[in-house]
Amino acid sequence: MKLLITGIAGFIGHAVAKKLSGRGYQIIGIDNLNDYYDVSLKQSRLDDLASCDDITFRKLDLSDRDGMADLFAEYGFDRVIHLAAQAGVRYSLDNPHVYADTNLVGHLNVLEGCRHYSVGHLVYASSSSVYGINDKVPFATCDNVDHPISLYAATKKANELMSHTYSHLYGIPTTGLRFFTVYGPWGRPDMAMFKFTKAILEGRPIDVYNHGDMSRDFTYIDDIVEGVVRILDVVPGRNDTGTAKEALFTSSAPYALYNIGNGSPVSLMDFVRAVEAATGRKAECNFMPMQPGDVPRTFADTEALFEATGYQPKVGVEEGARRFVDWYLEYYRT
């Protein structure tokens, strides 16, 4: 079975590819290796996959319309895991056009490839950011998400709408996964776990937004990967009655949408304490106001995903922080 993984040099893409290697797939991974963060970390992830004989890497930008069309024509993928995106809420304030190029044009190119080459299931990354400042907790996929507060969130909501359209028009089974604050070994340097660990180990203060009055549904990378891998085999079907389905399935199209998170929010200050315990050092906190585009809390309702896959997160933040710090010290030889 031929499988495309976009963003294979990224945090989640690398981990998913490693998990699926050896399971009978011919995996083609693409990435543009952009410089949003340290390219050497992306290359190290690729190096970590180099021993996997069933994984082939191609450097390719999602927004390259002809290149993407040629890729689908060459391989005729059976399934696609689309994880590549321009990430980051705050960066979208400074460089909005790259979000349109990658997250909108790139997603459209993936959908077009799935349409023309009859891909059996497209699983793609959405984000908990689509919930904005939703007051209702936990966040459920049936909640209204029509008021994003960052361009990044708006592009991810657009991805869901685009996918539904292609599912309806062309019968392409699509499943969107709203990721909740993923962290762990090989993680992104712009995320809190990486930034806090680096600063604490270097004896520098950490920036704590909204004066620490925030919480996140921190989800360990291994738990995220398990959910992605399981959902790949849960292919949504069309509702032939033409009526909307309850709760999870909001359409007659072969379209599904799930939250994928820990389902147990952690306060930001408890998160800081977990990193302190893992590093064995005390953090110097620089308390700051809320940043534009940020949200005070996230909390995933994961019941639907559990019912569909049996997915059950296992790693708490204390254990996750210890595993990340162990990786960080080994990777950077600190």
JORAUR-V377808 format. One record per helix or strand of 2 or more residues. SS is the DSSP state (helix for helix, strand for strand). FROM is the first residue (numbers start at 1). TO is the last residue. If there is no record, write none. Layout:
BEGIN
ss->{SS;SS}
from->{FROM;FROM}
to->{TO;TO}
END
This chain:
BEGIN
ss->{strand;helix;strand;helix;strand;helix;strand;helix;helix;strand;helix;helix;strand;strand;helix;strand;helix;strand;strand;helix;strand;strand;helix;strand;helix;helix}
from->{2;11;26;39;55;65;79;91;96;121;128;151;174;182;192;206;209;215;219;221;255;266;268;285;303;317}
to->{6;20;31;49;59;75;82;94;116;127;131;170;179;183;201;208;212;216;220;231;260;267;279;287;309;332}
END
